[in-house]
Amino acid sequence: MIIKLTRRAAMGAALSVGVLAGLSGAAVAQDRMTFTLATAGSETDQRSAAMAQVFAPMVSGFADYQPGYNATLFAQGTELEAISRGNLTMSIASAQELAQFFPEFSIFATGYVHQDAAHQVRVFNDPLMDPFKQKVEDELGVKLLSVMYLGRRHVNLRQSREELDVQTPADLAGVNLRMPGTDAWQFLGSALGASPTPVAFTEVYTALSTGAVDGQDNPLPTVVDAKFYEVTKQIALTSHLVDLNYIAFSKEVWDGLSPDQQLTVQRAADAAAAWGRLKQLDKENSLADFIRSQGVEIYTPDLEAFRTHVQAQYVGSEFAASWPEGVLERINELGN
């Protein structure tokens, strides 16, 4: 079941004016602000590094940057509500998280829809995104500034290839595959042929090491950053999702910025996303050999079998029913 939350429900009790410097309208009017960012990623995660090394220096003329890594500020999946309530300035949000509020965002979390990193950028900057962005602003009080490339997600398993050779979705039957807990993520896990199991990202390493789950899906840079290669034995390069995140920013704080400050924040977000995208692509291209050196076998399964099976699961589903007419066709056109 897809749960749609309204802005009124997400907002809750209004925060007193000036509770957190940099978050309320009054604080924005001060000479300096504090932009707080919450993410479940580590400090070395490429998205975190992009924000710290590119975004923060570009806004340093009028704002301090205060990140919270490893879900220390807010639990994974609660960041958007924190922004909506006025408790947080920024987050790195997934389309799957946004689909909890707005089911139509599930189209951007559908298997084999985005083709590559450049395609993601074309889609985000195309007019087709305008109604999506506007709805998030109007109903949740969140402004989507830019799109970040997370990478191609692959199936990463504890079993050796001798124990389980994954060539088609049928080979994943009965495999407890860790997926984030939202409906869109869980549906994708099922579409891959696995038994999706919701586990917070900060608990995945332990779940893999104890056998609570059989595997997880993430891009190669995340496998290395989180050291999942220590507790897994194979990666099937399914490339089932060219994954993305959005740089999400408080609309309340944005509206309190001067036009020059807004331009600086937008440019900083775009620059951070571009920097992170190039770094992530470079890491994807170079990390396979390192992972293999750690004893993890990497191979390519029958991609056409996976693509056909996954896309067929969405046809007639409640997710597809929420997609605006013509949007999927426009996304496909932008990939040509």
RASULNOR-V593990 format. One record per residue. N is the residue number from 1. RES is the residue in three letters. PSI is psi in radians with two decimals (999 if undefined). Layout:
n: {N | N}
res: {RES | RES}
psi: {PSI | PSI}
//
This chain:
n: {1 | 2 | 3 | 4 | 5 | 6 | 7 | 8 | 9 | 10 | 11 | 12 | 13 | 14 | 15 | 16 | 17 | 18 | 19 | 20 | 21 | 22 | 23 | 24 | 25 | 26 | 27 | 28 | 29 | 30 | 31 | 32 | 33 | 34 | 35 | 36 | 37 | 38 | 39 | 40 | 41 | 42 | 43 | 44 | 45 | 46 | 47 | 48 | 49 | 50 | 51 | 52 | 53 | 54 | 55 | 56 | 57 | 58 | 59 | 60 | 61 | 62 | 63 | 64 | 65 | 66 | 67 | 68 | 69 | 70 | 71 | 72 | 73 | 74 | 75 | 76 | 77 | 78 | 79 | 80 | 81 | 82 | 83 | 84 | 85 | 86 | 87 | 88 | 89 | 90 | 91 | 92 | 93 | 94 | 95 | 96 | 97 | 98 | 99 | 100 | 101 | 102 | 103 | 104 | 105 | 106 | 107 | 108 | 109 | 110 | 111 | 112 | 113 | 114 | 115 | 116 | 117 | 118 | 119 | 120 | 121 | 122 | 123 | 124 | 125 | 126 | 127 | 128 | 129 | 130 | 131 | 132 | 133 | 134 | 135 | 136 | 137 | 138 | 139 | 140 | 141 | 142 | 143 | 144 | 145 | 146 | 147 | 148 | 149 | 150 | 151 | 152 | 153 | 154 | 155 | 156 | 157 | 158 | 159 | 160 | 161 | 162 | 163 | 164 | 165 | 166 | 167 | 168 | 169 | 170 | 171 | 172 | 173 | 174 | 175 | 176 | 177 | 178 | 179 | 180 | 181 | 182 | 183 | 184 | 185 | 186 | 187 | 188 | 189 | 190 | 191 | 192 | 193 | 194 | 195 | 196 | 197 | 198 | 199 | 200 | 201 | 202 | 203 | 204 | 205 | 206 | 207 | 208 | 209 | 210 | 211 | 212 | 213 | 214 | 215 | 216 | 217 | 218 | 219 | 220 | 221 | 222 | 223 | 224 | 225 | 226 | 227 | 228 | 229 | 230 | 231 | 232 | 233 | 234 | 235 | 236 | 237 | 238 | 239 | 240 | 241 | 242 | 243 | 244 | 245 | 246 | 247 | 248 | 249 | 250 | 251 | 252 | 253 | 254 | 255 | 256 | 257 | 258 | 259 | 260 | 261 | 262 | 263 | 264 | 265 | 266 | 267 | 268 | 269 | 270 | 271 | 272 | 273 | 274 | 275 | 276 | 277 | 278 | 279 | 280 | 281 | 282 | 283 | 284 | 285 | 286 | 287 | 288 | 289 | 290 | 291 | 292 | 293 | 294 | 295 | 296 | 297 | 298 | 299 | 300 | 301 | 302 | 303 | 304 | 305 | 306 | 307 | 308 | 309 | 310 | 311 | 312 | 313 | 314 | 315 | 316 | 317 | 318 | 319 | 320 | 321 | 322 | 323 | 324 | 325 | 326 | 327 | 328 | 329 | 330 | 331 | 332 | 333 | 334 | 335 | 336}
res: {MET | ILE | ILE | LYS | LEU | THR | ARG | ARG | ALA | ALA | MET | GLY | ALA | ALA | LEU | SER | VAL | GLY | VAL | LEU | ALA | GLY | LEU | SER | GLY | ALA | ALA | VAL | ALA | GLN | ASP | ARG | MET | THR | PHE | THR | LEU | ALA | THR | ALA | GLY | SER | GLU | THR | ASP | GLN | ARG | SER | ALA | ALA | MET | ALA | GLN | VAL | PHE | ALA | PRO | MET | VAL | SER | GLY | PHE | ALA | ASP | TYR | GLN | PRO | GLY | TYR | ASN | ALA | THR | LEU | PHE | ALA | GLN | GLY | THR | GLU | LEU | GLU | ALA | ILE | SER | ARG | GLY | ASN | LEU | THR | MET | SER | ILE | ALA | SER | ALA | GLN | GLU | LEU | ALA | GLN | PHE | PHE | PRO | GLU | PHE | SER | ILE | PHE | ALA | THR | GLY | TYR | VAL | HIS | GLN | ASP | ALA | ALA | HIS | GLN | VAL | ARG | VAL | PHE | ASN | ASP | PRO | LEU | MET | ASP | PRO | PHE | LYS | GLN | LYS | VAL | GLU | ASP | GLU | LEU | GLY | VAL | LYS | LEU | LEU | SER | VAL | MET | TYR | LEU | GLY | ARG | ARG | HIS | VAL | ASN | LEU | ARG | GLN | SER | ARG | GLU | GLU | LEU | ASP | VAL | GLN | THR | PRO | ALA | ASP | LEU | ALA | GLY | VAL | ASN | LEU | ARG | MET | PRO | GLY | THR | ASP | ALA | TRP | GLN | PHE | LEU | GLY | SER | ALA | LEU | GLY | ALA | SER | PRO | THR | PRO | VAL | ALA | PHE | THR | GLU | VAL | TYR | THR | ALA | LEU | SER | THR | GLY | ALA | VAL | ASP | GLY | GLN | ASP | ASN | PRO | LEU | PRO | THR | VAL | VAL | ASP | ALA | LYS | PHE | TYR | GLU | VAL | THR | LYS | GLN | ILE | ALA | LEU | THR | SER | HIS | LEU | VAL | ASP | LEU | ASN | TYR | ILE | ALA | PHE | SER | LYS | GLU | VAL | TRP | ASP | GLY | LEU | SER | PRO | ASP | GLN | GLN | LEU | THR | VAL | GLN | ARG | ALA | ALA | ASP | ALA | ALA | ALA | ALA | TRP | GLY | ARG | LEU | LYS | GLN | LEU | ASP | LYS | GLU | ASN | SER | LEU | ALA | ASP | PHE | ILE | ARG | SER | GLN | GLY | VAL | GLU | ILE | TYR | THR | PRO | ASP | LEU | GLU | ALA | PHE | ARG | THR | HIS | VAL | GLN | ALA | GLN | TYR | VAL | GLY | SER | GLU | PHE | ALA | ALA | SER | TRP | PRO | GLU | GLY | VAL | LEU | GLU | ARG | ILE | ASN | GLU | LEU | GLY | ASN}
psi: {2.36 | 2.20 | 2.08 | 2.12 | 2.38 | 2.85 | -0.66 | -0.71 | -0.66 | -0.56 | -0.72 | -2.61 | 2.36 | 2.46 | 2.47 | 2.53 | 2.26 | 0.24 | -0.79 | 2.17 | 2.31 | -0.15 | -0.62 | 2.89 | -0.65 | -0.70 | -0.60 | -0.54 | -0.26 | 2.94 | -0.73 | 2.58 | 2.94 | 2.07 | 1.93 | 2.42 | 2.33 | 2.31 | 2.61 | -0.18 | 2.84 | 3.02 | -0.49 | -0.10 | 2.46 | -0.59 | -0.73 | -0.76 | -0.68 | -0.73 | -0.71 | -0.68 | -0.38 | -0.94 | -0.91 | -0.84 | -0.57 | -0.44 | 0.08 | -0.25 | -0.41 | -0.08 | 2.45 | 2.56 | 2.18 | 1.65 | 2.67 | 1.99 | 2.92 | 0.62 | 0.57 | -0.45 | -0.84 | 2.54 | 2.58 | 2.29 | -0.15 | 0.01 | -0.71 | -0.70 | -0.62 | -0.70 | -0.77 | -0.62 | -0.28 | 0.21 | -0.12 | 2.57 | -0.77 | 2.74 | 2.93 | 1.72 | 2.53 | 2.79 | -0.55 | -0.68 | -0.74 | -0.53 | -0.34 | -0.54 | -0.71 | 1.71 | -0.48 | -0.36 | -0.20 | -0.35 | -0.54 | -0.02 | 0.27 | 2.42 | 2.35 | 0.57 | -0.98 | 2.46 | -0.62 | -3.08 | -0.73 | -0.64 | -0.69 | -0.77 | -0.75 | -0.71 | -0.80 | -0.64 | -0.06 | 2.61 | -0.36 | -0.42 | -0.28 | -0.84 | -0.59 | -0.86 | -0.74 | -0.68 | -0.67 | -0.69 | -0.83 | -0.69 | -0.34 | -0.25 | 0.54 | 2.30 | 2.20 | 1.96 | -0.74 | 2.94 | 2.34 | 2.46 | 2.07 | -0.55 | 3.08 | 2.18 | 2.40 | 2.83 | 2.16 | 2.04 | 2.69 | -0.59 | 2.60 | 2.88 | -0.49 | -0.59 | -0.62 | 1.88 | 1.89 | 1.90 | -0.58 | 2.91 | -0.50 | -0.49 | -0.27 | 0.05 | 2.23 | -0.05 | 2.14 | 1.71 | 2.08 | 2.25 | 2.62 | 2.83 | -0.06 | 2.81 | -0.72 | -0.73 | -0.80 | -0.66 | -0.74 | -0.72 | -0.74 | -0.70 | -0.50 | -0.22 | -0.03 | 3.10 | 1.73 | 2.40 | 2.08 | 2.16 | 2.33 | 2.56 | -0.67 | -0.22 | 0.01 | -0.77 | -0.83 | -0.72 | -0.65 | -0.75 | -0.54 | -0.19 | 0.20 | -0.51 | 2.74 | -0.39 | -3.10 | 2.91 | 2.20 | 2.85 | 2.81 | -0.71 | -0.61 | -0.64 | -0.71 | -0.82 | -0.71 | -0.01 | 0.60 | -0.37 | -0.33 | -0.40 | 0.31 | 2.88 | -0.20 | 2.69 | 2.09 | 2.06 | 1.29 | -0.45 | 0.71 | -0.29 | 2.10 | 1.63 | 2.64 | 2.80 | 2.73 | 2.47 | 1.88 | 2.35 | 2.53 | 2.15 | -0.58 | -0.79 | -0.74 | -0.80 | -0.39 | -0.11 | 2.67 | 2.82 | -0.71 | -0.70 | -0.70 | -0.75 | -0.71 | -0.77 | -0.75 | -0.79 | -0.65 | -0.72 | -0.77 | -0.72 | -0.72 | -0.73 | -0.74 | -0.76 | -0.84 | -0.64 | -0.82 | -0.72 | -0.71 | -0.73 | -0.73 | -0.73 | -0.71 | -0.68 | -0.34 | -0.20 | -0.28 | -0.75 | -0.69 | -0.78 | -0.72 | -0.64 | -0.30 | 0.15 | 0.20 | 2.20 | 2.35 | 2.27 | 2.90 | 2.13 | -2.90 | 1.62 | -0.63 | -0.65 | -0.74 | -0.80 | -0.83 | -0.78 | -0.80 | -0.85 | -0.57 | -0.51 | -0.48 | -0.42 | 2.15 | 0.04 | 2.93 | -0.44 | -0.87 | -0.54 | -0.41 | -0.15 | 2.28 | 2.52 | 2.32 | -0.18 | -0.76 | -0.72 | -0.70 | -0.71 | -0.76 | -0.69 | -0.66 | -0.27 | -0.17 | 999}
//
